[in-house]
Amino acid sequence: MCELLGMSANVPTDIVFSFTGLMQRGGRTGPHRDGWGIGFYEGRGLRLFQDPQASSESEVARLVQRYPIKSEVVIGHIRQANVGRVGLANTHPFVRELWGRNWCFAHNGQLAGLAPPTGFYRPVGDTDSETAFCDLLNRVRLAFPEPVEVEQLLPVLVAACREYRTLGVFNALLSDGDWLFSFCSTKLAHITRRAPFGPAQLKDADVVVDFQAETTPDDVVTVIATEPLTANENWSRYQPGQWLLWRSGELLACGQLTG
């Protein structure tokens, strides 16, 4: 299985600390050696870094760890290949344009028998993850040819997640740069940091950061990961079938699929 990383914040924030912890799981403290990627939204722009090499050995990953890019929405992924060969075309996150915005998506899991009808969006690689992403955007584009608020969009997203979940494991992150949608099929966790801030210790590296020295009292930052990244903080675990929508670090909406 792969691992996911997401961030939603109310001010431009760097994710170097969390990213450093996740990268260790790509071949050093975990088996996810088949590539990694991370996307940083900057307004409507999206700064995307990807490498099919193991993240713990990647020079590109080391560059990102040294480069504190500030963003309000981030989606990251480390891959353990199940469907599709190891290569750049199959490296998450995937990006497509819709309604004049960059949509970014990453998936953890495996979907058996996913064969959606051909639509406007088509996969470049050969993963079930990118196929699901293209199908999801085709559904959105068909239902809403013109932009709508995310609250109107939610029923389409949730219905798609319900279907994908019947085909296997579908843990996913999706964003258009404004909001961050997260869905848990089996495993996700999140933590929202706000004042009073304190120190945090990574599980996968000997790194400690004092967030009080790095933030202001008004900052709100939510981090989402497949497994908690720190050893001394209380992360909240999603329930299977649960979805949460974030904006500016705060929970905007949530729901629970049953059955």
C-alpha positions, 0 to 999 in steps of 0.5 A, a space after each residue: 500500500 501507498 501512504 498519503 500526506 495532506 495539509 490545509 492551512 489558513 496561512 501559507 505554511 511550509 510542510 518540511 517537518 511532515 514531509 521529512 517524516 513521510 520521506 523516511 517511509 519511502 525505503 528507510 522506515 517503510 517499504 514504499 520505494 516505488 516513487 513519490 510526489 508532492 504538490 504545493 498550491 500557490 494561488 491557482 498555481 501548483 508547484 509539483 515535484 515527482 520522482 519514481 525513485 525511493 523518496 529516502 534516496 531521492 535527490 529531488 526529495 532532499 531538495 524539497 526538504 531544504 526548500 521551505 515552500 509555503 502553501 495553504 494546500 498540499 497533497 503528497 504521496 509515497 508509492 508501493 506499486 500494486 497496479 502499473 509499472 514504476 515510472 514517472 507517468 504512474 507517480 502520484 499526485 496526478 493533476 488535471 485542469 477543470 473550471 480553470 483550476 488545477 485539480 490534484 489527486 492522490 490515492 492509496 489502495 487498489 481497485 479491482 475491475 475499475 473500467 469506467 466509460 471513456 470520457 474527456 479525461 483519460 489516464 496517461 499512465 496505467 494505474 487504477 489510481 489515475 483511472 479513478 481520478 479521470 473518472 471522478 473528474 469526468 463525473 464532475 464535468 458532466 454534472 457541472 459544466 460550469 463551476 459550482 461551490 464545493 458544497 454543491 459538488 460534494 454529492 458527486 464526490 461522495 457518490 463516486 467514493 461509495 462506488 470506488 470503495 466497493 471495488 477495493 481500498 480507496 483512501 484518497 485526497 483531492 483538491 482544487 487549491 481552495 479546499 481539501 477533500 479526504 476520504 477514508 476506506 481503511 486508514 487515514 488520520 489527521 491533526 489540527 494544530 492551533 494555539 497554544 502550539 508546542 513541540 512535536 517529535 517525528 516518529 521516523 526521524 530524529 527531528 523535533 520542531 517547536 511550532 510555537 517558535 514557527 507560528 503566530 497565535 492565529 495560525 491553524 494547520 491541519 495535517 492528514 496522513 495515512 499513519 500519524 507522523 509524530 510520536 508525542 501528539 494526539 492524532 484523530 483516526 478516520 473511521 472507514 467510510 468517513 469523508 472530511 472536507 477542509 478549508 483554511 485548516 478548519 473542518 468545513 463538512 464531514 460525513 460517514 458512508 455506511 454498509 
